[in-house]
């Protein structure tokens, strides 16, 4: 099982290939507790992604709130190896890519 940081690094590379020219920002959970790990900016779209090393990984306080807020405003999801393909497919649909 890869560590979350390894999964996140591979995911960032994959996002940059899927959405050429996108900007992927790593968010600081110490600044806003529970803010998802990544913000993806592409054209006039954006997404919040919370990386987990596996589907059963513990959710931190406020993470579900920010993912729900992201879904409400644009796109938000918990992403882990088991649902990576599904989430990236949904993100492509949301971004119109």
C-alpha positions as CSV (number, residue, x, y, z in Angstrom):
1,X,0.0,0.0,0.0
2,X,1.6,3.3,-1.1
3,X,1.8,6.2,1.4
4,X,-0.7,9.0,1.0
5,X,2.2,11.3,-0.1
6,X,3.2,8.9,-2.9
7,X,-0.4,8.6,-4.1
8,X,-0.8,12.3,-4.1
9,X,2.4,12.9,-6.1
10,X,1.3,10.4,-8.8
11,X,-2.1,12.0,-8.8
12,X,-0.7,15.5,-9.3
13,X,1.3,14.3,-12.3
14,X,-1.8,12.5,-13.8
15,X,-3.9,15.6,-13.3
16,X,-1.3,17.7,-15.2
17,X,-1.5,15.3,-18.1
18,X,-5.3,15.1,-18.1
19,X,-5.8,18.9,-17.9
20,X,-2.9,20.5,-19.8
21,X,-2.0,23.9,-18.3
22,X,-3.8,23.3,-15.1
23,X,-2.5,24.6,-11.8
24,X,-2.5,22.2,-8.8
25,X,-2.2,23.8,-5.4
26,X,-1.3,21.9,-2.3
27,X,-3.4,23.4,0.5
28,X,-2.2,24.0,4.1
29,X,-4.4,22.2,6.7
30,X,-2.8,24.3,9.4
31,X,-4.2,27.4,7.8
32,X,-7.8,26.2,7.4
33,X,-8.4,23.0,9.4
34,X,-10.0,20.3,7.2
35,X,-9.4,22.1,3.9
36,X,-8.8,19.4,1.2
37,X,-5.3,18.5,0.1
38,X,-5.5,19.8,-3.4
39,X,-7.1,22.6,-5.4
40,X,-7.1,22.1,-9.2
41,X,-7.6,25.1,-11.4
42,X,-8.2,24.6,-15.1
43,X,-9.6,27.2,-17.5
44,X,-12.7,28.5,-15.7
45,X,-13.2,25.4,-13.5
46,X,-11.9,24.3,-10.2
47,X,-12.0,21.3,-7.9
48,X,-11.1,20.3,-4.3
49,X,-9.6,16.9,-3.8
50,X,-8.9,15.2,-0.5
51,X,-6.3,12.4,-1.0
52,X,-6.5,9.3,1.1
53,X,-4.2,6.3,0.9
54,X,-7.2,3.9,1.1
55,X,-11.0,4.1,1.2
56,X,-11.0,3.3,4.9
57,X,-8.6,6.1,5.9
58,X,-10.0,8.3,8.7
59,X,-11.6,11.6,7.7
60,X,-10.4,14.5,9.7
61,X,-12.8,17.0,11.3
62,X,-14.2,19.4,8.7
63,X,-13.0,17.5,5.7
64,X,-16.6,16.2,4.8
65,X,-17.8,19.8,5.1
66,X,-15.3,21.2,2.7
67,X,-15.8,18.4,0.2
68,X,-19.6,19.0,0.3
69,X,-19.0,22.7,-0.1
70,X,-16.7,22.0,-3.1
71,X,-19.4,19.8,-4.7
72,X,-22.0,22.5,-4.1
73,X,-19.9,25.3,-5.6
74,X,-17.9,23.4,-8.3
75,X,-16.4,19.9,-7.7
76,X,-15.2,18.2,-4.6
77,X,-14.3,14.6,-3.8
78,X,-12.4,12.2,-1.5
79,X,-9.9,10.4,-3.8
80,X,-8.0,7.2,-3.1
81,X,-6.6,4.3,-5.2
82,X,-9.9,2.4,-5.1
83,X,-12.0,5.2,-6.6
84,X,-9.4,7.1,-8.5
85,X,-10.7,6.2,-12.0
86,X,-14.3,7.0,-11.1
87,X,-13.4,10.4,-9.5
88,X,-11.1,11.4,-12.4
89,X,-13.9,10.4,-14.9
90,X,-16.3,12.6,-12.9
91,X,-13.8,15.4,-12.9
92,X,-13.4,15.2,-16.6
93,X,-17.1,15.4,-17.0
94,X,-17.3,18.4,-14.6
95,X,-14.5,20.2,-16.4
96,X,-15.9,19.4,-19.9
97,X,-12.6,17.8,-20.9
